[in-house]
Amino acid sequence: MPVDHSPAVRRLRFAAAVLTVGLAAGVAGGALALLLHTVQHLAFGYDRGTFLAGVEAASPQRRLVCVTLAGVVAGLGWWLLHRYGRPLVEIGQALRMERPRMPALTTSAHATLQVVTIGLGSPLGREVAPRQLAAVLATGIVRRTGLSSAQCRTLVACAAGAGLAAVYDVPLGGVVFTLEVLLGTWALRSVVPAVLTSAVATVVARLVVPDEPVYRLPALPFSGSLLLWSFLAGPLVGACAYGFSRLMSAASDRAPRGNALLWTAPAAFLCLGLLAIPFPQLLGNGKGPAEVAFTAQPTLALAVVLLVLRTAVVALCLRAGAYGGLLTPSFANGALLGIVVGRLWELMWPGTLLASYAVVAAGAFLAVSQRMPVTAVVLALEFTGSQQEVVIPLLLAVAGATATGALLHGTTASAARESPRRPRGAYASRVRRARSASSRRRYGR
């Protein structure tokens, strides 16, 4: 029987695929959120309340054991994946293919490992796992639809954004992330499926994900002090965020992928567990220190210590070979940095709530560290449920931070072209092999 390829049938088929992908993304996000909460409650022995409250209530010995176990799981799990699994395909790589394909079993195991280790105390973000799982489900769905290559790529990107929307209950953030970061276009043909998939995924995930902001904040009134602070602090936040992203990239690039994983990951997480005895706020994907910044009115000293230690442990775990996202760690670091700079500003112009500084700096830090200024603004507002009064200071800070980050990126790239460093050790071997392979492709050798 001949297949009907009329425009109406093609549009109907695409619409059905959009809804199916949104449903799959919602199931993926909800399932991983449920897994995360189950692991957290079992590991740290609490029934209700926030993760930070549960970790603080757990004994120091329990914290140390759980985090060390996370290191063992991370080292053994990713060693097995690297050794026996198919090569991982990142979402960006899949979107550059004619027909996006991702290894289903390896990607699912990779996402599950991220969530389990984060539930046990890993300081990395959980947002990558639902994006990957939703994307791999979408690749399986679109292969059976007979859609064009462009439509398949669009739906895989929409699935990844919808996975983010589902796990954090940020439907608008998922839409903007898809368009700004993954697709790089605001064309109507991309906007409509992005909106639909994020909406469907968020509704489905609400069966297990609470319909409320990630962080509970008091009312944040607008003030001239906050406005001026945002204008002046934006470039400083941008410079710090740029340095953070460079440090994390270097740590991830040098992470082991072979037998060394079996000892580097447990050792790194053991160090994290020891630090978590006096500072339980270090554990988890960054929600704990962000909650401290938004609601606990921390002292300047505590904010500085948590900021430095959070940066160090995230880099340490990445360098040891663990995987996870940097969205929520960046947001948390920005909030802590906002408290630090805000406390100093209070000496000259008091009267603004500390939470206002934290929200503004968190959005600006996220914008630069993840290179997504529009998405960062939307996520900062959806994460915190902030009112309209904070929008203008947030936009000012994001603009200043983004301009500073772009300037530093251009300066660094120019310096690297003029005087490239000679890499050493195992990293040098990888660089030489990559350059040799690139040379052979370029000159047909």
LOZALO-459745 format. One record per residue (C-alpha): residue in three letters; x, z, y. Coordinates in Angstrom, 2 decimals. Example, Ala and Ser with C-alpha at 12.3 -4.5 7.8 and 13.67 -1.06 7.14 Angstrom:
2
ala,12.30,7.80,-4.50
ser,13.67,7.14,-1.06
//
This chain:
445
met,0.00,0.00,0.00
pro,1.54,-0.98,3.37
val,2.55,1.82,5.75
asp,0.74,1.89,9.08
his,3.35,1.77,11.89
ser,0.93,1.45,14.79
pro,1.76,3.41,17.98
ala,-1.18,5.76,17.46
val,-0.05,6.64,13.95
arg,3.54,7.17,15.10
arg,2.38,9.52,17.85
leu,0.21,11.42,15.41
arg,3.09,11.73,12.97
phe,5.39,13.02,15.72
ala,2.79,15.56,16.86
ala,2.41,16.83,13.30
ala,6.18,17.13,12.97
val,6.39,19.08,16.26
leu,3.83,21.62,15.08
thr,5.46,21.93,11.65
val,8.89,22.47,13.19
gly,7.47,25.11,15.54
leu,5.86,26.89,12.59
ala,9.12,26.79,10.62
ala,11.10,28.13,13.59
gly,8.63,30.98,13.99
val,8.90,31.89,10.32
ala,12.71,31.76,10.53
gly,12.85,33.92,13.63
gly,10.31,36.42,12.32
ala,11.98,36.69,8.91
leu,15.42,37.31,10.39
ala,14.02,39.85,12.86
leu,12.36,41.69,9.97
leu,15.58,41.60,7.96
leu,17.56,42.96,10.90
his,15.20,45.87,11.49
thr,15.09,46.69,7.78
val,18.88,46.83,7.53
gln,19.15,48.93,10.69
his,16.57,51.48,9.55
leu,18.04,51.80,6.06
ala,21.63,51.97,7.26
phe,21.22,54.55,10.01
gly,18.25,56.42,8.56
tyr,15.64,56.31,11.31
asp,11.95,55.43,11.12
arg,10.95,54.59,14.68
gly,12.42,54.23,18.14
thr,15.23,52.04,19.41
phe,18.38,51.12,17.54
leu,20.48,53.08,20.05
ala,18.42,56.22,19.48
gly,18.75,55.79,15.73
val,22.51,55.34,15.91
glu,22.93,58.34,18.20
ala,20.87,60.47,15.82
ala,22.95,59.43,12.79
ser,25.96,61.55,11.89
pro,29.44,60.31,12.86
gln,30.31,59.97,9.16
arg,27.28,57.76,8.58
arg,28.22,55.53,11.52
leu,31.74,55.14,10.18
val,30.56,54.32,6.65
cys,27.94,51.80,7.80
val,30.27,49.94,10.13
thr,33.07,49.86,7.57
leu,30.58,48.48,5.05
ala,29.73,45.79,7.60
gly,33.40,44.80,7.62
val,33.52,44.58,3.84
val,30.35,42.48,3.77
ala,31.68,40.25,6.56
gly,35.08,39.72,4.97
leu,33.84,39.09,1.44
gly,30.78,37.10,2.48
trp,32.51,34.64,4.77
trp,35.49,34.36,2.45
leu,33.11,33.24,-0.30
leu,31.36,30.81,2.07
his,34.62,29.26,3.25
arg,35.95,29.03,-0.29
tyr,32.89,27.84,-2.23
gly,30.31,26.73,0.31
arg,29.92,23.33,1.88
pro,31.50,22.91,5.34
leu,29.32,24.41,8.03
val,27.74,22.01,10.50
glu,27.02,23.53,13.89
ile,23.87,22.57,15.76
gly,25.84,20.63,18.36
gln,27.55,18.63,15.63
ala,24.22,17.88,13.95
leu,22.75,16.63,17.23
arg,25.57,14.11,17.55
met,24.75,12.57,14.16
glu,22.54,9.54,13.78
arg,20.38,11.57,11.41
pro,20.99,15.34,11.79
arg,21.97,17.02,8.53
met,23.06,20.59,7.87
pro,23.88,22.13,4.46
ala,20.81,24.20,3.69
leu,22.24,26.84,1.36
thr,25.48,27.40,3.26
thr,23.73,27.57,6.64
ser,21.07,29.97,5.34
ala,23.71,32.25,3.83
his,25.73,32.06,7.04
ala,22.72,33.10,9.13
thr,21.80,35.90,6.73
leu,25.35,37.30,6.81
gln,25.26,37.42,10.60
val,22.02,39.37,10.64
val,23.07,41.82,7.90
thr,26.41,42.62,9.55
ile,24.73,43.05,12.95
gly,22.19,45.38,11.36
leu,25.11,47.42,10.01
gly,26.66,47.68,13.49
ser,28.51,44.45,14.30
pro,28.82,44.05,18.11
leu,28.09,40.31,18.00
gly,24.80,38.69,18.99
arg,21.97,37.84,16.59
glu,20.65,34.78,18.46
val,22.78,32.20,16.62
ala,21.29,32.99,13.20
pro,17.63,32.11,13.99
arg,18.74,28.99,15.84
gln,20.75,27.83,12.83
leu,18.09,28.68,10.27
ala,15.35,27.01,12.33
ala,17.54,23.93,12.84
val,18.36,23.56,9.15
leu,14.66,23.84,8.28
ala,13.93,21.17,10.88
thr,16.51,18.79,9.39
gly,14.68,19.02,6.08
ile,11.32,18.43,7.74
val,12.29,15.42,9.87
arg,13.91,13.62,6.95
arg,10.44,13.20,5.43
thr,8.58,12.06,8.54
gly,9.86,8.53,9.07
leu,10.59,9.30,12.73
ser,13.26,7.56,14.78
ser,16.78,9.00,15.02
ala,16.20,10.07,18.62
gln,13.00,11.88,17.69
cys,14.73,13.62,14.79
arg,17.51,14.87,17.06
thr,14.98,16.06,19.61
leu,13.04,18.02,17.00
val,16.18,19.67,15.58
ala,17.16,20.79,19.09
cys,13.62,22.01,19.74
ala,13.72,23.99,16.50
ala,16.93,25.74,17.55
gly,15.48,26.66,20.94
ala,12.25,27.79,19.31
gly,14.24,30.04,16.96
leu,15.74,31.76,20.01
ala,12.27,32.04,21.57
ala,10.83,33.55,18.41
val,13.41,36.23,17.76
tyr,13.42,37.58,21.34
asp,9.82,36.71,22.34
val,11.10,34.52,25.20
pro,9.07,31.28,24.97
leu,10.08,29.94,28.38
gly,13.71,30.82,27.72
gly,13.60,28.88,24.46
val,12.22,25.82,26.26
val,14.82,25.88,29.02
phe,17.65,26.53,26.54
thr,16.60,23.48,24.53
leu,16.48,21.22,27.57
glu,19.50,22.50,29.48
val,21.95,23.37,26.73
leu,21.06,21.38,23.62
leu,19.48,18.15,24.88
gly,20.84,18.02,28.42
thr,17.72,16.30,29.73
trp,14.47,17.20,31.47
ala,12.67,14.01,30.46
leu,8.98,14.40,29.67
arg,9.48,13.12,26.12
ser,11.72,16.15,25.52
val,9.83,18.70,27.60
val,6.56,18.38,25.67
pro,7.94,19.00,22.15
ala,10.21,21.77,23.48
val,7.24,23.56,25.02
leu,5.05,23.15,21.95
thr,7.66,24.26,19.40
ser,8.64,27.35,21.42
ala,5.00,28.31,21.96
val,4.09,27.94,18.28
ala,7.24,29.72,17.09
thr,6.70,32.64,19.46
val,3.09,33.12,18.38
val,4.03,33.01,14.68
ala,6.94,35.43,15.12
arg,4.73,37.93,16.94
leu,3.45,38.96,13.53
val,6.67,41.03,13.32
val,8.29,40.77,16.79
pro,6.67,42.97,19.49
asp,5.00,41.11,22.34
glu,6.95,42.90,25.06
pro,10.20,42.54,27.04
val,13.39,43.38,25.20
tyr,14.26,45.98,27.87
arg,11.86,48.33,29.66
leu,12.66,48.70,33.35
pro,11.10,50.56,36.25
ala,9.75,48.65,39.25
leu,12.65,46.98,41.08
pro,11.86,46.76,44.81
phe,13.43,44.08,47.00
ser,15.96,45.27,49.60
gly,18.40,43.82,52.07
ser,21.16,45.83,50.43
leu,20.53,44.17,47.06
leu,20.38,40.74,48.67
leu,23.75,41.12,50.38
trp,25.28,42.71,47.29
ser,24.14,39.77,45.14
phe,25.71,37.27,47.53
leu,29.03,39.14,47.60
ala,29.16,40.21,43.94
gly,28.26,36.81,42.45
pro,31.80,35.33,42.64
leu,33.33,38.51,41.19
val,30.87,38.51,38.29
gly,31.57,34.80,37.74
ala,35.33,35.37,37.56
cys,34.90,38.22,35.06
ala,32.49,36.17,32.95
tyr,34.89,33.23,32.91
gly,37.69,35.49,31.71
phe,35.39,36.94,29.05
ser,34.49,33.48,27.73
arg,38.14,32.44,27.60
leu,39.08,35.59,25.71
met,36.29,35.14,23.18
ser,37.15,31.46,22.64
ala,40.78,32.34,22.01
ala,39.81,35.10,19.56
ser,37.43,32.83,17.66
asp,39.89,29.93,17.52
arg,42.54,32.14,15.90
ala,40.25,33.78,13.36
pro,41.31,33.57,9.70
arg,39.28,31.48,7.26
gly,41.17,32.17,4.03
asn,42.24,35.19,2.00
ala,43.20,37.14,5.12
leu,39.49,37.61,5.79
leu,39.36,40.10,2.93
trp,41.40,42.62,4.94
thr,41.12,41.61,8.61
ala,37.33,42.05,8.79
pro,37.26,45.50,7.09
ala,40.17,46.67,9.26
ala,38.53,45.49,12.48
phe,35.19,47.08,11.63
leu,36.94,50.31,10.61
cys,38.40,50.46,14.13
leu,34.91,49.83,15.53
gly,33.49,52.61,13.35
leu,36.08,55.08,14.62
leu,35.29,54.17,18.22
ala,31.58,54.54,17.50
ile,32.05,58.23,16.68
pro,32.41,59.17,20.38
phe,30.68,56.02,21.69
pro,27.67,55.07,19.52
gln,26.58,52.67,22.30
leu,29.22,50.21,21.05
leu,27.26,49.38,17.92
gly,24.82,46.51,17.62
asn,24.44,43.24,19.43
gly,24.67,44.69,22.94
lys,21.16,46.02,23.38
gly,22.43,49.62,23.34
pro,24.83,49.40,26.29
ala,22.36,47.22,28.17
glu,19.70,49.92,27.71
val,22.18,52.46,29.07
ala,22.79,50.25,32.10
phe,19.10,49.61,32.76
thr,17.57,53.03,32.15
ala,20.14,55.84,31.83
gln,21.75,55.75,35.31
pro,25.27,55.92,33.80
thr,28.22,57.26,35.73
leu,30.92,54.93,36.99
ala,33.39,56.24,34.41
leu,31.04,55.72,31.46
ala,30.15,52.20,32.61
val,33.83,51.25,32.90
val,34.68,52.69,29.49
leu,31.77,50.94,27.76
leu,32.55,47.65,29.49
val,36.20,47.71,28.44
leu,35.49,48.86,24.89
arg,32.61,46.40,24.36
thr,34.83,43.52,25.44
ala,37.62,44.71,23.17
val,35.51,45.22,20.03
val,33.68,41.89,20.39
ala,37.02,40.08,20.68
leu,38.44,42.11,17.79
cys,35.59,41.25,15.43
leu,35.73,37.55,16.33
arg,39.49,37.54,15.83
ala,39.02,39.21,12.44
gly,36.76,36.37,11.25
ala,33.23,37.69,11.81
tyr,30.52,35.40,13.16
gly,27.73,35.98,15.64
gly,26.48,35.02,19.05
leu,27.71,35.95,22.50
leu,24.43,35.75,24.40
thr,23.40,39.39,24.18
pro,27.01,40.70,24.35
ser,27.44,38.69,27.57
phe,24.16,40.02,28.95
ala,25.18,43.60,28.14
asn,28.62,43.21,29.68
gly,27.07,41.76,32.82
ala,24.70,44.71,33.07
leu,27.58,47.19,32.73
leu,29.63,45.27,35.28
gly,26.64,45.41,37.63
ile,26.58,49.19,37.28
val,30.31,49.41,38.06
val,30.14,47.23,41.17
gly,26.79,48.73,42.18
arg,28.16,52.27,42.02
leu,30.96,51.25,44.38
trp,28.49,49.51,46.70
glu,26.40,52.69,46.84
leu,29.27,54.41,48.63
met,28.66,52.08,51.59
trp,24.95,51.31,51.34
pro,22.94,53.63,49.06
gly,19.28,53.33,48.23
thr,19.02,50.51,45.66
leu,18.13,51.28,42.03
leu,21.08,50.85,39.68
ala,18.88,48.82,37.34
ser,18.57,46.13,40.04
tyr,22.34,45.65,40.13
ala,22.40,45.54,36.33
val,19.72,42.84,36.03
val,21.25,40.61,38.69
ala,24.79,40.89,37.31
ala,23.61,40.44,33.71
gly,21.97,37.12,34.58
ala,24.99,35.91,36.57
phe,27.43,36.93,33.83
leu,25.35,35.17,31.19
ala,25.12,32.02,33.31
val,28.89,31.60,33.44
ser,29.95,32.91,30.05
gln,27.48,30.64,28.22
arg,27.46,27.81,30.80
met,23.70,27.79,31.23
pro,22.70,28.88,34.75
val,19.02,27.91,34.60
thr,18.52,29.40,31.14
ala,20.29,32.58,32.23
val,17.89,33.10,35.13
val,14.86,32.63,32.88
leu,16.24,34.86,30.12
ala,17.17,37.62,32.57
leu,13.59,37.67,33.83
glu,12.00,37.46,30.37
phe,14.36,39.98,28.76
thr,13.62,42.59,31.41
gly,10.10,41.67,32.50
ser,11.42,41.83,36.07
gln,9.12,41.23,38.97
gln,9.33,38.55,41.62
glu,11.26,40.89,43.94
val,14.47,40.40,41.94
val,14.32,36.60,41.69
ile,16.04,35.73,44.98
pro,18.98,38.17,44.49
leu,19.33,36.86,40.93
leu,19.45,33.25,42.11
leu,22.05,34.09,44.77
ala,24.28,35.85,42.25
val,23.93,33.09,39.66
ala,24.80,30.45,42.24
gly,27.92,32.28,43.39
ala,29.00,33.10,39.85
thr,28.44,29.55,38.59
ala,30.40,28.01,41.47
thr,33.27,30.42,40.84
gly,33.24,29.74,37.11
ala,33.30,25.97,37.70
leu,36.20,26.35,40.14
leu,38.20,28.46,37.68
his,37.44,26.06,34.84
gly,38.65,23.10,36.87
thr,41.80,24.94,37.95
thr,42.59,26.01,34.38
ala,42.02,22.52,33.00
ser,44.26,21.00,35.68
ala,47.02,23.51,34.96
ala,46.76,22.84,31.22
arg,47.16,19.10,31.78
glu,50.20,19.60,34.00
ser,52.05,22.13,31.88
pro,50.60,22.44,28.37
arg,51.84,25.42,26.39
arg,53.50,24.91,23.06
pro,51.39,26.64,20.42
arg,53.05,28.81,17.80
gly,52.49,29.99,14.27
ala,49.54,29.01,12.11
tyr,47.61,28.00,15.20
ala,50.41,25.56,16.05
ser,50.13,24.00,12.61
arg,46.41,23.39,13.08
val,47.01,21.91,16.53
arg,49.74,19.60,15.24
arg,47.54,18.41,12.37
ala,44.65,17.79,14.76
arg,46.88,15.86,17.16
ser,48.36,13.84,14.32
ala,44.91,12.96,12.99
ser,43.75,12.03,16.49
ser,46.81,9.83,16.92
arg,46.17,8.04,13.65
arg,42.54,7.39,14.60
arg,43.50,6.17,18.04
tyr,46.21,3.76,16.92
gly,44.78,2.82,13.54
arg,47.52,4.49,11.52
//
